[in-house]
Amino acid sequence: MRLRNSALSLAFLAVMALAAACSKPEAPKPPAPAVSATAEGKALFEQKCSVCHGLDRATARATNKEEWAAIIISMQAKKADWIPEADAAKILEYLSTEHGKK
C-alpha cells in the first residue's frame, strides 16, 4: 500500500514538474493608462454636481474659464466641504476644456 501511494505521489510530482516546465511564462502586463486630468475632472463633475442637478443642465452652456470658476465657487458655497479645492480645480479643467467657449 505504501509503495503504491509513493508511486502515485511520484507520478503526480512528475506530471506537475512537466506541466510547469512546458508552460510559457506570462508576458508582463502593460502599465495601466494614466488617467488624464480632463477624465478625472469629468468623473468628479459627474459625482459631485449630479447630486443637486442634472448634468445636461450644467453642460448646456459654453462659458469661458473665468465664468466656470465663478460658477464652481458659488456651488462650493452652497454646501461646505462638498467640493474641495483640489477637486474644484480638476472640475474646472474639465469644464473649460470640454464646455468652454471656442
Backbone as ProteinMPNN parsed JSONL, in Angstrom:
{"seq_chain_A": "MRLRNSALSLAFLAVMALAAACSKPEAPKPPAPAVSATAEGKALFEQKCSVCHGLDRATARATNKEEWAAIIISMQAKKADWIPEADAAKILEYLSTEHGKK", "coords_chain_A": {"N_chain_A": [[0.821, -1.183, 0.0], [1.923, 1.204, 0.848], [3.925, 1.466, -1.04], [2.474, 1.748, -3.363], [1.119, 4.196, -2.884], [3.35, 5.859, -2.715], [4.357, 5.607, -5.303], [2.258, 6.711, -6.776], [2.332, 9.312, -5.771], [4.88, 10.127, -6.644], [4.464, 9.962, -9.415], [2.498, 11.917, -9.728], [3.945, 14.209, -8.939], [5.853, 14.208, -10.989], [4.268, 14.687, -13.245], [3.308, 17.246, -12.614], [5.732, 18.685, -12.546], [6.487, 18.46, -15.212], [4.372, 19.792, -16.445], [4.775, 22.351, -15.441], [7.257, 22.932, -16.543], [6.679, 22.991, -19.246], [4.941, 25.073, -19.602], [4.436, 28.391, -20.81], [6.029, 31.393, -19.834], [4.114, 34.032, -18.479], [3.431, 36.929, -20.303], [4.588, 40.194, -19.445], [2.278, 42.49, -18.077], [0.997, 45.389, -19.672], [1.511, 48.724, -18.445], [-1.107, 50.35, -16.658], [-3.134, 52.749, -18.304], [-2.528, 56.178, -17.803], [-4.716, 58.28, -16.02], [-6.224, 60.972, -17.462], [-6.195, 64.485, -16.676], [-8.477, 65.748, -17.51], [-10.287, 63.605, -17.797], [-10.43, 62.741, -15.167], [-11.467, 65.038, -14.015], [-13.964, 65.086, -15.277], [-15.14, 62.785, -14.174], [-15.255, 63.551, -11.475], [-16.911, 65.783, -11.745], [-19.291, 64.522, -12.606], [-19.797, 62.998, -10.323], [-19.939, 64.853, -8.155], [-21.545, 67.076, -8.995], [-23.939, 66.068, -9.986], [-25.483, 65.475, -7.845], [-27.067, 67.582, -7.056], [-28.271, 68.653, -9.38], [-29.264, 67.969, -12.812], [-26.808, 66.757, -15.083], [-26.85, 67.503, -17.741], [-27.99, 69.981, -17.689], [-26.009, 71.565, -16.525], [-23.971, 71.39, -18.405], [-25.02, 72.513, -20.655], [-24.367, 75.037, -21.368], [-21.847, 77.094, -22.896], [-19.016, 78.395, -21.739], [-16.474, 80.714, -20.614], [-13.252, 80.094, -18.999], [-12.949, 81.654, -16.666], [-15.594, 82.313, -16.019], [-16.625, 79.735, -15.561], [-15.104, 79.131, -13.321], [-16.153, 80.959, -11.462], [-18.77, 79.989, -11.253], [-18.293, 77.445, -10.162], [-17.197, 78.166, -7.691], [-19.445, 79.391, -6.549], [-21.079, 77.158, -6.305], [-19.579, 75.625, -4.529], [-19.954, 77.124, -2.249], [-22.535, 76.552, -1.524], [-22.683, 74.109, -0.199], [-20.73, 73.309, 2.327], [-17.454, 71.995, 2.192], [-18.083, 70.022, 0.313], [-17.101, 70.104, -2.275], [-13.884, 70.009, -2.494], [-10.974, 72.158, -2.856], [-8.96, 70.977, -4.497], [-10.44, 69.131, -6.007], [-12.193, 70.901, -7.207], [-10.485, 72.314, -8.909], [-9.851, 70.344, -10.795], [-12.367, 69.804, -11.849], [-12.916, 72.296, -12.945], [-10.941, 72.367, -14.941], [-11.855, 70.315, -16.612], [-14.451, 71.313, -17.353], [-13.785, 73.769, -18.614], [-12.229, 72.866, -20.704], [-13.822, 70.995, -22.121], [-16.339, 72.198, -22.28], [-16.024, 74.848, -22.766], [-15.949, 78.214, -24.094], [-15.433, 78.446, -27.513]], "CA_chain_A": [[0.0, 0.0, 0.0], [2.824, 2.361, 0.906], [4.631, 1.534, -2.309], [1.512, 2.271, -4.331], [0.952, 5.625, -2.585], [4.6, 6.53, -3.076], [4.427, 5.632, -6.762], [1.276, 7.699, -7.224], [2.856, 10.628, -5.41], [5.979, 10.435, -7.572], [3.87, 10.191, -10.732], [1.843, 13.224, -9.651], [5.004, 15.226, -8.938], [6.464, 14.215, -12.313], [3.318, 15.363, -14.142], [3.309, 18.666, -12.245], [7.004, 19.243, -12.997], [6.413, 18.521, -16.664], [3.435, 20.868, -16.79], [5.422, 23.626, -15.122], [8.351, 23.147, -17.488], [6.132, 23.219, -20.585], [4.136, 26.291, -19.678], [5.155, 29.604, -21.188], [5.859, 32.45, -18.834], [3.127, 35.037, -18.861], [4.028, 38.202, -20.715], [4.27, 41.251, -18.481], [1.119, 43.306, -18.438], [1.364, 46.784, -19.896], [1.044, 49.565, -17.348], [-2.432, 50.935, -16.849], [-3.005, 54.101, -18.839], [-2.701, 57.248, -16.825], [-5.985, 58.976, -16.144], [-5.964, 62.373, -17.78], [-6.819, 65.445, -15.762], [-9.82, 66.003, -18.011], [-11.119, 62.448, -17.459], [-10.644, 62.775, -13.714], [-12.382, 66.158, -13.786], [-15.303, 64.672, -15.707], [-15.654, 61.85, -13.165], [-15.599, 64.347, -10.288], [-18.082, 66.583, -12.122], [-20.454, 63.636, -12.569], [-20.028, 62.565, -8.94], [-20.284, 65.951, -7.25], [-22.555, 68.009, -9.482], [-25.215, 65.408, -10.251], [-26.232, 65.356, -6.602], [-28.023, 68.686, -6.955], [-28.975, 68.936, -10.637], [-28.895, 67.144, -13.954], [-25.551, 67.155, -15.702], [-27.127, 68.16, -19.011], [-28.26, 71.385, -17.386], [-24.746, 72.249, -16.264], [-23.114, 71.413, -19.59], [-25.752, 73.099, -21.778], [-23.766, 76.33, -21.711], [-20.423, 77.182, -23.219], [-18.586, 79.541, -20.95], [-15.004, 80.749, -20.516], [-12.691, 79.509, -17.779], [-13.223, 82.526, -15.508], [-17.003, 82.165, -15.662], [-16.765, 78.416, -14.948], [-14.521, 79.214, -11.972], [-17.124, 81.66, -10.61], [-19.889, 79.067, -11.015], [-17.828, 76.407, -9.236], [-17.091, 78.802, -6.357], [-20.8, 79.558, -5.994], [-21.563, 75.82, -5.939], [-18.858, 75.239, -3.313], [-20.525, 77.871, -1.124], [-23.848, 76.004, -1.168], [-22.519, 73.009, 0.756], [-19.334, 73.363, 2.775], [-16.591, 70.806, 2.105], [-18.533, 69.025, -0.65], [-16.159, 70.134, -3.406], [-12.618, 70.584, -2.039], [-10.254, 72.944, -3.862], [-8.274, 70.102, -5.465], [-11.475, 68.621, -6.911], [-12.71, 72.044, -7.97], [-9.524, 72.621, -9.975], [-9.997, 69.31, -11.826], [-13.669, 70.035, -12.477], [-12.735, 73.493, -13.763], [-10.175, 71.975, -16.126], [-12.763, 69.564, -17.477], [-15.489, 72.178, -17.913], [-13.228, 74.764, -19.533], [-11.716, 72.153, -21.88], [-14.894, 70.337, -22.864], [-17.561, 73.03, -22.393], [-15.609, 76.243, -22.789], [-16.208, 78.974, -25.338], [-14.427, 78.183, -28.556]], "C_chain_A": [[0.869, 1.252, 0.0], [3.532, 2.571, -0.428], [3.729, 2.133, -3.384], [1.29, 3.765, -4.131], [2.198, 6.413, -2.968], [4.719, 6.652, -4.582], [3.458, 6.667, -7.329], [1.756, 9.119, -6.933], [3.974, 11.051, -6.348], [5.454, 10.715, -8.973], [3.205, 11.558, -10.784], [2.869, 14.351, -9.706], [5.668, 15.337, -10.304], [5.566, 14.941, -13.311], [3.301, 16.868, -13.859], [4.594, 19.346, -12.706], [7.014, 19.402, -14.501], [5.5, 19.668, -17.104], [4.06, 22.232, -16.531], [6.531, 23.941, -16.112], [7.837, 23.49, -18.872], [5.361, 24.526, -20.699], [5.012, 27.485, -20.025], [4.99, 30.63, -20.074], [4.879, 33.493, -19.366], [3.843, 36.337, -19.214], [3.667, 39.266, -19.689], [3.11, 42.096, -18.989], [1.573, 44.735, -18.668], [0.851, 47.633, -18.741], [-0.33, 50.15, -17.681], [-2.276, 52.356, -17.378], [-3.272, 55.128, -17.747], [-4.045, 57.935, -17.078], [-5.679, 60.448, -16.389], [-6.687, 63.269, -16.781], [-8.251, 65.722, -16.193], [-10.76, 64.848, -17.656], [-11.421, 62.42, -15.966], [-11.613, 63.901, -13.354], [-13.808, 65.816, -14.165], [-15.927, 63.736, -14.671], [-16.067, 62.603, -11.899], [-16.841, 65.191, -10.543], [-19.343, 65.734, -12.033], [-20.809, 63.231, -11.136], [-20.568, 63.705, -8.079], [-21.489, 66.759, -7.715], [-23.919, 67.368, -9.702], [-26.061, 65.231, -8.999], [-27.337, 66.405, -6.539], [-28.83, 68.931, -8.228], [-28.487, 68.012, -11.743], [-27.633, 67.668, -14.623], [-25.774, 67.848, -17.032], [-27.417, 69.643, -18.815], [-26.947, 72.164, -17.224], [-23.897, 72.37, -17.528], [-23.806, 72.001, -20.813], [-25.125, 74.419, -22.226], [-22.301, 76.166, -22.086], [-19.943, 78.497, -22.614], [-17.073, 79.546, -20.875], [-14.552, 80.275, -19.139], [-13.0, 80.333, -16.538], [-14.675, 82.393, -15.053], [-17.271, 80.796, -15.028], [-16.227, 78.443, -13.521], [-15.501, 79.89, -11.009], [-18.312, 80.753, -10.277], [-19.487, 77.99, -10.002], [-17.713, 76.965, -7.823], [-18.475, 78.969, -5.738], [-21.392, 78.212, -5.579], [-20.864, 75.315, -4.67], [-19.473, 75.903, -2.087], [-21.858, 77.281, -0.662], [-23.763, 74.872, -0.143], [-21.041, 72.912, 1.118], [-18.67, 72.001, 2.664], [-17.075, 69.74, 1.111], [-17.585, 68.944, -1.84], [-14.868, 70.804, -2.907], [-11.901, 71.298, -3.192], [-9.565, 72.071, -4.915], [-9.268, 69.534, -6.477], [-12.019, 69.738, -7.787], [-11.787, 72.395, -9.134], [-9.649, 71.612, -11.116], [-11.323, 69.469, -12.573], [-13.581, 71.25, -13.405], [-11.979, 73.167, -15.049], [-11.054, 71.228, -17.113], [-13.768, 70.493, -18.151], [-14.924, 73.173, -18.919], [-12.689, 74.106, -20.801], [-12.852, 71.631, -22.746], [-16.114, 71.217, -23.127], [-17.224, 74.51, -22.339], [-15.978, 76.9, -24.099], [-15.082, 78.699, -26.305], [-14.023, 79.462, -29.244]], "O_chain_A": [[0.612, 2.216, -0.722], [3.715, 3.7, -0.882], [4.176, 2.928, -4.211], [1.273, 4.522, -5.101], [2.095, 7.521, -3.493], [5.137, 7.693, -5.088], [3.799, 7.407, -8.252], [1.599, 10.016, -7.761], [4.015, 12.196, -6.797], [5.951, 11.616, -9.649], [3.334, 12.277, -11.775], [2.688, 15.329, -10.431], [6.012, 16.437, -10.737], [6.051, 15.722, -14.13], [3.281, 17.67, -14.792], [4.55, 20.47, -13.208], [7.515, 20.405, -15.008], [5.826, 20.416, -18.025], [3.887, 23.16, -17.321], [6.721, 25.1, -16.481], [8.505, 24.217, -19.608], [5.158, 25.026, -21.805], [6.163, 27.582, -19.6], [3.932, 30.717, -19.45], [4.841, 33.781, -20.562], [4.746, 36.778, -18.504], [2.572, 39.247, -19.127], [2.994, 42.372, -20.183], [2.435, 45.24, -17.949], [-0.153, 47.283, -18.122], [-0.653, 50.404, -18.841], [-1.383, 53.086, -16.947], [-4.137, 54.946, -16.89], [-4.445, 58.137, -18.225], [-4.963, 61.084, -15.615], [-7.653, 62.863, -16.135], [-9.135, 65.909, -15.356], [-11.902, 65.079, -17.258], [-12.54, 62.111, -15.556], [-12.474, 63.734, -12.49], [-14.752, 66.198, -13.473], [-17.102, 63.875, -14.331], [-17.115, 62.317, -11.32], [-17.713, 65.309, -9.683], [-20.346, 66.161, -11.46], [-21.985, 63.133, -10.786], [-21.549, 63.53, -7.356], [-22.36, 67.091, -6.911], [-24.943, 68.045, -9.615], [-27.235, 64.872, -9.089], [-28.422, 66.136, -6.023], [-29.973, 69.379, -8.148], [-27.445, 67.366, -11.628], [-27.421, 68.877, -14.714], [-24.974, 68.699, -17.422], [-27.118, 70.46, -19.686], [-26.806, 73.278, -17.728], [-23.179, 73.356, -17.698], [-23.235, 71.991, -21.904], [-25.343, 74.857, -23.355], [-21.621, 75.234, -21.655], [-20.43, 79.572, -22.962], [-16.443, 78.503, -21.051], [-15.364, 80.082, -18.235], [-13.283, 79.778, -15.476], [-14.958, 82.363, -13.855], [-18.045, 80.693, -14.076], [-16.819, 77.852, -12.618], [-15.661, 79.446, -9.872], [-18.799, 80.754, -9.147], [-20.255, 77.666, -9.096], [-18.095, 76.299, -6.861], [-18.662, 78.72, -4.547], [-22.133, 78.142, -4.599], [-21.486, 74.655, -3.837], [-19.509, 75.31, -1.009], [-22.262, 77.496, 0.48], [-24.664, 74.701, 0.678], [-20.215, 72.486, 0.311], [-19.265, 70.979, 3.006], [-16.511, 68.646, 1.081], [-17.301, 67.86, -2.35], [-14.773, 72.031, -2.9], [-12.199, 71.057, -4.362], [-9.591, 72.399, -6.101], [-8.97, 69.464, -7.67], [-12.274, 69.536, -8.974], [-12.255, 72.733, -10.22], [-9.56, 71.991, -12.284], [-11.382, 69.286, -13.789], [-14.111, 71.229, -14.516], [-12.345, 73.642, -16.124], [-11.002, 71.484, -18.316], [-13.922, 70.468, -19.373], [-15.525, 73.395, -19.97], [-12.693, 74.726, -21.865], [-12.842, 71.806, -23.964], [-16.84, 70.997, -24.096], [-18.043, 75.327, -21.917], [-16.281, 76.231, -25.086], [-13.908, 78.723, -25.934], [-13.188, 79.44, -30.149]]}, "name": "protein", "num_of_chains": 1, "seq": "MRLRNSALSLAFLAVMALAAACSKPEAPKPPAPAVSATAEGKALFEQKCSVCHGLDRATARATNKEEWAAIIISMQAKKADWIPEADAAKILEYLSTEHGKK"}
